Amino acid sequence: MNVRKQLIIFWYGKIKLWKAFWIIGILHALLLNYLIPLIEKNIFNKDKIFIIVQIQNYQIPVLDFIKVHFISKIIIIISTLFVTIGIWRSAENYNGNFILILITLTYLSFNNLLPTLKFIFLMLFI
């Protein structure tokens, strides 16, 4: 099956929820975490795209969306919305335990939708 058909099947939530969440969702997050810094450094010559968040004794680098190039912002927003909608639809089509649907939709809301809306707001108004 070709890639276009696979993307359409995912978009309409026609794959199993565990595959959508654990394979596509996690793979997407990992790819963005490694791909965006590579794009920023090698194509746009930007090194300082992270802010450091101190939590107890740990310093965690977090992507500073304001410092990222416009093309990277578009990649992040479009890919995150695509993955979120595909997983959301898989959850809606899931016929198993309702609590798994609720956990999935809650996770997507807090982890994907709210940050994406914040990024869009930052792009438009700052």
C-alpha positions as CSV (number, residue, x, y, z in Angstrom):
1,M,0.0,0.0,0.0
2,N,1.4,3.4,-0.9
3,V,2.1,6.2,1.6
4,R,-0.8,8.4,0.4
5,K,-3.3,5.7,1.2
6,Q,-1.7,5.0,4.6
7,L,-1.9,8.7,5.5
8,I,-5.6,8.8,4.4
9,I,-6.4,5.7,6.5
10,F,-4.6,7.3,9.5
11,W,-6.4,10.7,8.9
12,Y,-9.8,9.0,9.1
13,G,-8.9,7.1,12.2
14,K,-9.1,3.7,10.5
15,I,-6.1,2.2,12.3
16,K,-6.1,0.7,15.7
17,L,-5.9,3.1,18.6
18,W,-2.7,1.6,20.1
19,K,-0.9,1.9,16.7
20,A,-2.0,5.5,16.2
21,F,-1.0,6.5,19.8
22,W,2.1,4.5,20.5
23,I,3.6,4.2,17.0
24,I,2.6,7.3,15.1
25,G,2.1,9.6,18.1
26,I,5.4,8.7,19.8
27,L,7.3,8.5,16.5
28,H,6.0,12.0,15.6
29,A,7.2,13.5,18.9
30,L,10.6,11.9,18.6
31,L,11.0,13.0,15.0
32,L,10.1,16.6,15.9
33,N,12.5,16.6,18.8
34,Y,15.4,15.6,16.6
35,L,14.4,17.0,13.2
36,I,13.6,20.6,14.1
37,P,16.9,21.3,15.8
38,L,18.7,19.7,12.8
39,I,16.7,21.9,10.4
40,E,17.3,25.0,12.5
41,K,21.0,24.4,12.8
42,N,21.9,23.1,9.3
43,I,19.4,25.1,7.1
44,F,18.7,28.3,9.1
45,N,22.0,28.6,11.1
46,K,20.2,28.9,14.4
47,D,21.8,27.3,17.5
48,K,20.0,29.0,20.3
49,I,16.4,27.7,19.9
50,F,16.0,26.2,23.4
51,I,15.3,27.7,26.8
52,I,16.5,25.8,29.9
53,V,13.8,24.9,32.5
54,Q,15.2,24.1,35.9
55,I,13.2,21.4,37.8
56,Q,14.8,20.6,41.1
57,N,18.3,19.5,40.2
58,Y,17.6,18.9,36.5
59,Q,18.0,21.3,33.6
60,I,15.6,20.5,30.8
61,P,15.9,22.1,27.3
62,V,12.6,23.1,25.9
63,L,12.1,24.4,22.4
64,D,11.5,28.2,22.4
65,F,8.9,28.6,19.8
66,I,9.5,32.3,19.3
67,K,13.2,31.7,18.3
68,V,12.3,29.0,15.7
69,H,12.2,29.9,12.0
70,F,8.8,30.4,10.4
71,I,9.2,27.2,8.2
72,S,9.9,25.1,11.3
73,K,6.8,26.6,13.0
74,I,4.6,25.6,10.1
75,I,6.1,22.1,10.1
76,I,5.4,21.7,13.8
77,I,1.9,23.0,13.7
78,I,0.7,21.1,10.6
79,S,2.3,17.8,11.6
80,T,1.0,18.1,15.2
81,L,-2.5,18.9,14.0
82,F,-2.4,16.0,11.5
83,V,-1.2,13.5,14.1
84,T,-3.6,14.7,16.7
85,I,-6.6,14.5,14.4
86,G,-5.7,11.0,13.3
87,I,-5.2,9.7,16.8
88,W,-8.4,11.5,18.0
89,R,-10.4,9.8,15.2
90,S,-8.9,6.5,16.1
91,A,-10.0,7.0,19.6
92,E,-13.5,7.9,18.4
93,N,-13.6,4.7,16.4
94,Y,-12.3,2.5,19.2
95,N,-14.8,0.0,20.5
96,G,-12.9,-1.0,23.7
97,N,-12.8,0.4,27.2
98,F,-14.2,3.9,27.5
99,I,-11.5,4.9,30.0
100,L,-8.8,4.4,27.3
101,I,-10.7,6.7,25.0
102,L,-11.0,9.3,27.8
103,I,-7.3,9.1,28.7
104,T,-6.3,9.4,25.0
105,L,-8.5,12.4,24.4
106,T,-7.4,14.1,27.6
107,Y,-3.7,13.5,26.7
108,L,-4.2,14.9,23.2
109,S,-5.9,17.9,24.6
110,F,-3.2,18.8,27.1
111,N,-0.2,17.6,25.2
112,N,-1.0,18.5,21.6
113,L,-3.9,20.9,21.2
114,L,-3.2,23.4,23.9
115,P,0.5,23.9,23.0
116,T,-0.4,24.1,19.3
117,L,-3.1,26.8,19.9
118,K,-0.5,28.6,22.0
119,F,2.0,28.4,19.1
120,I,-0.5,29.7,16.6
121,F,-1.4,32.6,19.0
122,L,2.3,33.4,19.4
123,M,2.8,33.4,15.6
124,L,-0.1,35.7,14.9
125,F,0.2,38.2,17.8
126,I,3.9,38.3,18.8
